[in-house]
Amino acid sequence: MARLAATANEALALPDQQISFTDPDSRSKATSGRSSDVIGYNVQTAVDTEAV
């Protein structure tokens, strides 16, 4: 119970208040369905047109 309380306090200290134990880069994302969440990624891509 002490480890669980420590983890809860750690999560509350984060900006998005989320911790993933399997993949630290994934976050809970809301979907269009009622009360259905998906653990996933917000992928962003950039292209440098000057590089060869």
mmCIF file of the N, C-alpha and C atoms, coordinates in Angstrom:
data_MODEL
# 
_entry.id   MODEL 
# 
loop_
_atom_site.group_PDB 
_atom_site.id 
_atom_site.type_symbol 
_atom_site.label_atom_id 
_atom_site.label_alt_id 
_atom_site.label_comp_id 
_atom_site.label_asym_id 
_atom_site.label_entity_id 
_atom_site.label_seq_id 
_atom_site.pdbx_PDB_ins_code 
_atom_site.Cartn_x 
_atom_site.Cartn_y 
_atom_site.Cartn_z 
_atom_site.occupancy 
_atom_site.B_iso_or_equiv 
_atom_site.pdbx_formal_charge 
_atom_site.auth_seq_id 
_atom_site.auth_comp_id 
_atom_site.auth_asym_id 
_atom_site.auth_atom_id 
_atom_site.pdbx_PDB_model_num 
ATOM 1   N N  . MET A 1 1  ? 0.824   -1.185 0.000   1.00 0.00 ? 1  MET A N  1 
ATOM 2   C CA . MET A 1 1  ? 0.000   0.000  0.000   1.00 0.00 ? 1  MET A CA 1 
ATOM 3   C C  . MET A 1 1  ? 0.874   1.256  0.000   1.00 0.00 ? 1  MET A C  1 
ATOM 4   N N  . ALA A 1 2  ? 2.014   1.194  0.654   1.00 0.00 ? 2  ALA A N  1 
ATOM 5   C CA . ALA A 1 2  ? 2.909   2.347  0.690   1.00 0.00 ? 2  ALA A CA 1 
ATOM 6   C C  . ALA A 1 2  ? 3.457   2.648  -0.707  1.00 0.00 ? 2  ALA A C  1 
ATOM 7   N N  . ARG A 1 3  ? 3.822   1.580  -1.467  1.00 0.00 ? 3  ARG A N  1 
ATOM 8   C CA . ARG A 1 3  ? 4.318   1.790  -2.830  1.00 0.00 ? 3  ARG A CA 1 
ATOM 9   C C  . ARG A 1 3  ? 3.240   2.365  -3.723  1.00 0.00 ? 3  ARG A C  1 
ATOM 10  N N  . LEU A 1 4  ? 2.000   1.922  -3.548  1.00 0.00 ? 4  LEU A N  1 
ATOM 11  C CA . LEU A 1 4  ? 0.893   2.442  -4.330  1.00 0.00 ? 4  LEU A CA 1 
ATOM 12  C C  . LEU A 1 4  ? 0.656   3.917  -4.023  1.00 0.00 ? 4  LEU A C  1 
ATOM 13  N N  . ALA A 1 5  ? 0.713   4.289  -2.752  1.00 0.00 ? 5  ALA A N  1 
ATOM 14  C CA . ALA A 1 5  ? 0.542   5.689  -2.366  1.00 0.00 ? 5  ALA A CA 1 
ATOM 15  C C  . ALA A 1 5  ? 1.674   6.547  -2.924  1.00 0.00 ? 5  ALA A C  1 
ATOM 16  N N  . ALA A 1 6  ? 2.893   6.023  -2.902  1.00 0.00 ? 6  ALA A N  1 
ATOM 17  C CA . ALA A 1 6  ? 4.029   6.768  -3.451  1.00 0.00 ? 6  ALA A CA 1 
ATOM 18  C C  . ALA A 1 6  ? 3.870   6.962  -4.956  1.00 0.00 ? 6  ALA A C  1 
ATOM 19  N N  . THR A 1 7  ? 3.382   5.939  -5.658  1.00 0.00 ? 7  THR A N  1 
ATOM 20  C CA . THR A 1 7  ? 3.159   6.034  -7.097  1.00 0.00 ? 7  THR A CA 1 
ATOM 21  C C  . THR A 1 7  ? 2.059   7.043  -7.400  1.00 0.00 ? 7  THR A C  1 
ATOM 22  N N  . ALA A 1 8  ? 1.008   7.049  -6.600  1.00 0.00 ? 8  ALA A N  1 
ATOM 23  C CA . ALA A 1 8  ? -0.077  8.016  -6.793  1.00 0.00 ? 8  ALA A CA 1 
ATOM 24  C C  . ALA A 1 8  ? 0.436   9.437  -6.598  1.00 0.00 ? 8  ALA A C  1 
ATOM 25  N N  . ASN A 1 9  ? 1.255   9.664  -5.606  1.00 0.00 ? 9  ASN A N  1 
ATOM 26  C CA . ASN A 1 9  ? 1.825   10.994 -5.372  1.00 0.00 ? 9  ASN A CA 1 
ATOM 27  C C  . ASN A 1 9  ? 2.754   11.397 -6.515  1.00 0.00 ? 9  ASN A C  1 
ATOM 28  N N  . GLU A 1 10 ? 3.501   10.431 -7.037  1.00 0.00 ? 10 GLU A N  1 
ATOM 29  C CA . GLU A 1 10 ? 4.392   10.705 -8.171  1.00 0.00 ? 10 GLU A CA 1 
ATOM 30  C C  . GLU A 1 10 ? 3.576   11.101 -9.402  1.00 0.00 ? 10 GLU A C  1 
ATOM 31  N N  . ALA A 1 11 ? 2.472   10.402 -9.648  1.00 0.00 ? 11 ALA A N  1 
ATOM 32  C CA . ALA A 1 11 ? 1.615   10.713 -10.798 1.00 0.00 ? 11 ALA A CA 1 
ATOM 33  C C  . ALA A 1 11 ? 0.997   12.093 -10.658 1.00 0.00 ? 11 ALA A C  1 
ATOM 34  N N  . LEU A 1 12 ? 0.573   12.450 -9.464  1.00 0.00 ? 12 LEU A N  1 
ATOM 35  C CA . LEU A 1 12 ? -0.043  13.765 -9.259  1.00 0.00 ? 12 LEU A CA 1 
ATOM 36  C C  . LEU A 1 12 ? 0.951   14.901 -9.477  1.00 0.00 ? 12 LEU A C  1 
ATOM 37  N N  . ALA A 1 13 ? 2.239   14.623 -9.324  1.00 0.00 ? 13 ALA A N  1 
ATOM 38  C CA . ALA A 1 13 ? 3.260   15.652 -9.505  1.00 0.00 ? 13 ALA A CA 1 
ATOM 39  C C  . ALA A 1 13 ? 3.580   15.897 -10.979 1.00 0.00 ? 13 ALA A C  1 
ATOM 40  N N  . LEU A 1 14 ? 3.166   14.983 -11.875 1.00 0.00 ? 14 LEU A N  1 
ATOM 41  C CA . LEU A 1 14 ? 3.441   15.135 -13.302 1.00 0.00 ? 14 LEU A CA 1 
ATOM 42  C C  . LEU A 1 14 ? 2.441   16.080 -13.946 1.00 0.00 ? 14 LEU A C  1 
ATOM 43  N N  . PRO A 1 15 ? 2.834   16.766 -15.027 1.00 0.00 ? 15 PRO A N  1 
ATOM 44  C CA . PRO A 1 15 ? 1.922   17.716 -15.678 1.00 0.00 ? 15 PRO A CA 1 
ATOM 45  C C  . PRO A 1 15 ? 0.615   17.085 -16.156 1.00 0.00 ? 15 PRO A C  1 
ATOM 46  N N  . ASP A 1 16 ? 0.683   15.879 -16.724 1.00 0.00 ? 16 ASP A N  1 
ATOM 47  C CA . ASP A 1 16 ? -0.539  15.238 -17.221 1.00 0.00 ? 16 ASP A CA 1 
ATOM 48  C C  . ASP A 1 16 ? -1.095  14.205 -16.244 1.00 0.00 ? 16 ASP A C  1 
ATOM 49  N N  . GLN A 1 17 ? -0.446  14.030 -15.113 1.00 0.00 ? 17 GLN A N  1 
ATOM 50  C CA . GLN A 1 17 ? -0.865  13.135 -14.032 1.00 0.00 ? 17 GLN A CA 1 
ATOM 51  C C  . GLN A 1 17 ? -1.089  11.704 -14.501 1.00 0.00 ? 17 GLN A C  1 
ATOM 52  N N  . GLN A 1 18 ? -0.213  11.210 -15.386 1.00 0.00 ? 18 GLN A N  1 
ATOM 53  C CA . GLN A 1 18 ? -0.312  9.853  -15.902 1.00 0.00 ? 18 GLN A CA 1 
ATOM 54  C C  . GLN A 1 18 ? 1.037   9.151  -15.803 1.00 0.00 ? 18 GLN A C  1 
ATOM 55  N N  . ILE A 1 19 ? 0.986   7.873  -15.450 1.00 0.00 ? 19 ILE A N  1 
ATOM 56  C CA . ILE A 1 19 ? 2.171   7.017  -15.451 1.00 0.00 ? 19 ILE A CA 1 
ATOM 57  C C  . ILE A 1 19 ? 1.814   5.733  -16.170 1.00 0.00 ? 19 ILE A C  1 
ATOM 58  N N  . SER A 1 20 ? 2.634   5.325  -17.121 1.00 0.00 ? 20 SER A N  1 
ATOM 59  C CA . SER A 1 20 ? 2.464   4.038  -17.783 1.00 0.00 ? 20 SER A CA 1 
ATOM 60  C C  . SER A 1 20 ? 3.606   3.143  -17.333 1.00 0.00 ? 20 SER A C  1 
ATOM 61  N N  . PHE A 1 21 ? 3.261   1.993  -16.780 1.00 0.00 ? 21 PHE A N  1 
ATOM 62  C CA . PHE A 1 21 ? 4.284   1.076  -16.285 1.00 0.00 ? 21 PHE A CA 1 
ATOM 63  C C  . PHE A 1 21 ? 4.915   0.261  -17.403 1.00 0.00 ? 21 PHE A C  1 
ATOM 64  N N  . THR A 1 22 ? 4.235   0.131  -18.545 1.00 0.00 ? 22 THR A N  1 
ATOM 65  C CA . THR A 1 22 ? 4.774   -0.673 -19.641 1.00 0.00 ? 22 THR A CA 1 
ATOM 66  C C  . THR A 1 22 ? 5.515   0.143  -20.677 1.00 0.00 ? 22 THR A C  1 
ATOM 67  N N  . ASP A 1 23 ? 5.091   1.387  -20.919 1.00 0.00 ? 23 ASP A N  1 
ATOM 68  C CA . ASP A 1 23 ? 5.739   2.246  -21.905 1.00 0.00 ? 23 ASP A CA 1 
ATOM 69  C C  . ASP A 1 23 ? 5.640   3.697  -21.437 1.00 0.00 ? 23 ASP A C  1 
ATOM 70  N N  . PRO A 1 24 ? 6.723   4.264  -20.959 1.00 0.00 ? 24 PRO A N  1 
ATOM 71  C CA . PRO A 1 24 ? 6.680   5.622  -20.405 1.00 0.00 ? 24 PRO A CA 1 
ATOM 72  C C  . PRO A 1 24 ? 6.279   6.706  -21.402 1.00 0.00 ? 24 PRO A C  1 
ATOM 73  N N  . ASP A 1 25 ? 6.366   6.429  -22.716 1.00 0.00 ? 25 ASP A N  1 
ATOM 74  C CA . ASP A 1 25 ? 6.015   7.432  -23.718 1.00 0.00 ? 25 ASP A CA 1 
ATOM 75  C C  . ASP A 1 25 ? 4.537   7.428  -24.086 1.00 0.00 ? 25 ASP A C  1 
ATOM 76  N N  . SER A 1 26 ? 3.791   6.411  -23.684 1.00 0.00 ? 26 SER A N  1 
ATOM 77  C CA . SER A 1 26 ? 2.372   6.336  -24.056 1.00 0.00 ? 26 SER A CA 1 
ATOM 78  C C  . SER A 1 26 ? 1.525   7.120  -23.053 1.00 0.00 ? 26 SER A C  1 
ATOM 79  N N  . ARG A 1 27 ? 0.373   7.599  -23.529 1.00 0.00 ? 27 ARG A N  1 
ATOM 80  C CA . ARG A 1 27 ? -0.563  8.357  -22.702 1.00 0.00 ? 27 ARG A CA 1 
ATOM 81  C C  . ARG A 1 27 ? -1.981  7.924  -23.014 1.00 0.00 ? 27 ARG A C  1 
ATOM 82  N N  . SER A 1 28 ? -2.858  8.126  -22.076 1.00 0.00 ? 28 SER A N  1 
ATOM 83  C CA . SER A 1 28 ? -4.267  7.832  -22.275 1.00 0.00 ? 28 SER A CA 1 
ATOM 84  C C  . SER A 1 28 ? -4.874  8.913  -23.158 1.00 0.00 ? 28 SER A C  1 
ATOM 85  N N  . LYS A 1 29 ? -5.525  8.495  -24.245 1.00 0.00 ? 29 LYS A N  1 
ATOM 86  C CA . LYS A 1 29 ? -6.150  9.420  -25.191 1.00 0.00 ? 29 LYS A CA 1 
ATOM 87  C C  . LYS A 1 29 ? -7.646  9.154  -25.222 1.00 0.00 ? 29 LYS A C  1 
ATOM 88  N N  . ALA A 1 30 ? -8.450  10.206 -25.138 1.00 0.00 ? 30 ALA A N  1 
ATOM 89  C CA . ALA A 1 30 ? -9.896  10.062 -25.216 1.00 0.00 ? 30 ALA A CA 1 
ATOM 90  C C  . ALA A 1 30 ? -10.305 9.732  -26.641 1.00 0.00 ? 30 ALA A C  1 
ATOM 91  N N  . THR A 1 31 ? -11.331 8.911  -26.772 1.00 0.00 ? 31 THR A N  1 
ATOM 92  C CA . THR A 1 31 ? -11.865 8.570  -28.084 1.00 0.00 ? 31 THR A CA 1 
ATOM 93  C C  . THR A 1 31 ? -13.274 9.144  -28.204 1.00 0.00 ? 31 THR A C  1 
ATOM 94  N N  . SER A 1 32 ? -13.894 8.956  -29.343 1.00 0.00 ? 32 SER A N  1 
ATOM 95  C CA . SER A 1 32 ? -15.222 9.516  -29.568 1.00 0.00 ? 32 SER A CA 1 
ATOM 96  C C  . SER A 1 32 ? -16.320 8.737  -28.843 1.00 0.00 ? 32 SER A C  1 
ATOM 97  N N  . GLY A 1 33 ? -16.027 7.512  -28.415 1.00 0.00 ? 33 GLY A N  1 
ATOM 98  C CA . GLY A 1 33 ? -17.022 6.714  -27.704 1.00 0.00 ? 33 GLY A CA 1 
ATOM 99  C C  . GLY A 1 33 ? -17.196 7.186  -26.267 1.00 0.00 ? 33 GLY A C  1 
ATOM 100 N N  . ARG A 1 34 ? -18.297 6.791  -25.671 1.00 0.00 ? 34 ARG A N  1 
ATOM 101 C CA . ARG A 1 34 ? -18.536 7.181  -24.276 1.00 0.00 ? 34 ARG A CA 1 
ATOM 102 C C  . ARG A 1 34 ? -17.603 6.415  -23.351 1.00 0.00 ? 34 ARG A C  1 
ATOM 103 N N  . SER A 1 35 ? -16.919 7.123  -22.521 1.00 0.00 ? 35 SER A N  1 
ATOM 104 C CA . SER A 1 35 ? -16.023 6.592  -21.490 1.00 0.00 ? 35 SER A CA 1 
ATOM 105 C C  . SER A 1 35 ? -15.073 5.513  -22.002 1.00 0.00 ? 35 SER A C  1 
ATOM 106 N N  . SER A 1 36 ? -14.612 5.649  -23.221 1.00 0.00 ? 36 SER A N  1 
ATOM 107 C CA . SER A 1 36 ? -13.626 4.699  -23.735 1.00 0.00 ? 36 SER A CA 1 
ATOM 108 C C  . SER A 1 36 ? -12.333 5.452  -24.003 1.00 0.00 ? 36 SER A C  1 
ATOM 109 N N  . ASP A 1 37 ? -11.270 4.992  -23.392 1.00 0.00 ? 37 ASP A N  1 
ATOM 110 C CA . ASP A 1 37 ? -9.959  5.590  -23.567 1.00 0.00 ? 37 ASP A CA 1 
ATOM 111 C C  . ASP A 1 37 ? -9.036  4.584  -24.234 1.00 0.00 ? 37 ASP A C  1 
ATOM 112 N N  . VAL A 1 38 ? -8.061  5.093  -24.964 1.00 0.00 ? 38 VAL A N  1 
ATOM 113 C CA . VAL A 1 38 ? -7.080  4.270  -25.641 1.00 0.00 ? 38 VAL A CA 1 
ATOM 114 C C  . VAL A 1 38 ? -5.706  4.715  -25.177 1.00 0.00 ? 38 VAL A C  1 
ATOM 115 N N  . ILE A 1 39 ? -4.843  3.769  -24.866 1.00 0.00 ? 39 ILE A N  1 
ATOM 116 C CA . ILE A 1 39 ? -3.465  4.100  -24.539 1.00 0.00 ? 39 ILE A CA 1 
ATOM 117 C C  . ILE A 1 39 ? -2.712  4.150  -25.862 1.00 0.00 ? 39 ILE A C  1 
ATOM 118 N N  . GLY A 1 40 ? -2.148  5.308  -26.167 1.00 0.00 ? 40 GLY A N  1 
ATOM 119 C CA . GLY A 1 40 ? -1.504  5.458  -27.465 1.00 0.00 ? 40 GLY A CA 1 
ATOM 120 C C  . GLY A 1 40 ? -0.500  6.594  -27.469 1.00 0.00 ? 40 GLY A C  1 
ATOM 121 N N  . TYR A 1 41 ? -0.194  7.076  -28.662 1.00 0.00 ? 41 TYR A N  1 
ATOM 122 C CA . TYR A 1 41 ? 0.821   8.085  -28.878 1.00 0.00 ? 41 TYR A CA 1 
ATOM 123 C C  . TYR A 1 41 ? 0.266   9.228  -29.712 1.00 0.00 ? 41 TYR A C  1 
ATOM 124 N N  . ASN A 1 42 ? 0.756   10.419 -29.480 1.00 0.00 ? 42 ASN A N  1 
ATOM 125 C CA . ASN A 1 42 ? 0.460   11.564 -30.323 1.00 0.00 ? 42 ASN A CA 1 
ATOM 126 C C  . ASN A 1 42 ? 1.703   11.777 -31.184 1.00 0.00 ? 42 ASN A C  1 
ATOM 127 N N  . VAL A 1 43 ? 1.686   11.229 -32.375 1.00 0.00 ? 43 VAL A N  1 
ATOM 128 C CA . VAL A 1 43 ? 2.859   11.244 -33.250 1.00 0.00 ? 43 VAL A CA 1 
ATOM 129 C C  . VAL A 1 43 ? 2.904   12.560 -34.017 1.00 0.00 ? 43 VAL A C  1 
ATOM 130 N N  . GLN A 1 44 ? 4.072   13.175 -34.020 1.00 0.00 ? 44 GLN A N  1 
ATOM 131 C CA . GLN A 1 44 ? 4.279   14.405 -34.777 1.00 0.00 ? 44 GLN A CA 1 
ATOM 132 C C  . GLN A 1 44 ? 5.501   14.208 -35.666 1.00 0.00 ? 44 GLN A C  1 
ATOM 133 N N  . THR A 1 45 ? 5.416   14.695 -36.894 1.00 0.00 ? 45 THR A N  1 
ATOM 134 C CA . THR A 1 45 ? 6.489   14.507 -37.863 1.00 0.00 ? 45 THR A CA 1 
ATOM 135 C C  . THR A 1 45 ? 6.899   15.854 -38.443 1.00 0.00 ? 45 THR A C  1 
ATOM 136 N N  . ALA A 1 46 ? 8.189   15.998 -38.674 1.00 0.00 ? 46 ALA A N  1 
ATOM 137 C CA . ALA A 1 46 ? 8.705   17.223 -39.302 1.00 0.00 ? 46 ALA A CA 1 
ATOM 138 C C  . ALA A 1 46 ? 9.611   16.817 -40.463 1.00 0.00 ? 46 ALA A C  1 
ATOM 139 N N  . VAL A 1 47 ? 9.651   17.646 -41.503 1.00 0.00 ? 47 VAL A N  1 
ATOM 140 C CA . VAL A 1 47 ? 10.480  17.390 -42.669 1.00 0.00 ? 47 VAL A CA 1 
ATOM 141 C C  . VAL A 1 47 ? 11.392  18.584 -42.887 1.00 0.00 ? 47 VAL A C  1 
ATOM 142 N N  . ASP A 1 48 ? 12.683  18.301 -43.045 1.00 0.00 ? 48 ASP A N  1 
ATOM 143 C CA . ASP A 1 48 ? 13.664  19.345 -43.336 1.00 0.00 ? 48 ASP A CA 1 
ATOM 144 C C  . ASP A 1 48 ? 13.913  19.333 -44.842 1.00 0.00 ? 48 ASP A C  1 
ATOM 145 N N  . THR A 1 49 ? 13.409  20.330 -45.531 1.00 0.00 ? 49 THR A N  1 
ATOM 146 C CA . THR A 1 49 ? 13.539  20.379 -46.995 1.00 0.00 ? 49 THR A CA 1 
ATOM 147 C C  . THR A 1 49 ? 14.933  20.808 -47.442 1.00 0.00 ? 49 THR A C  1 
ATOM 148 N N  . GLU A 1 50 ? 15.740  21.325 -46.540 1.00 0.00 ? 50 GLU A N  1 
ATOM 149 C CA . GLU A 1 50 ? 17.085  21.753 -46.897 1.00 0.00 ? 50 GLU A CA 1 
ATOM 150 C C  . GLU A 1 50 ? 18.098  20.622 -46.793 1.00 0.00 ? 50 GLU A C  1 
ATOM 151 N N  . ALA A 1 51 ? 17.827  19.608 -46.026 1.00 0.00 ? 51 ALA A N  1 
ATOM 152 C CA . ALA A 1 51 ? 18.779  18.512 -45.844 1.00 0.00 ? 51 ALA A CA 1 
ATOM 153 C C  . ALA A 1 51 ? 18.735  17.560 -47.033 1.00 0.00 ? 51 ALA A C  1 
ATOM 154 N N  . VAL A 1 52 ? 19.852  16.954 -47.317 1.00 0.00 ? 52 VAL A N  1 
ATOM 155 C CA . VAL A 1 52 ? 19.923  16.024 -48.446 1.00 0.00 ? 52 VAL A CA 1 
ATOM 156 C C  . VAL A 1 52 ? 19.775  14.618 -47.949 1.00 0.00 ? 52 VAL A C  1 
# 
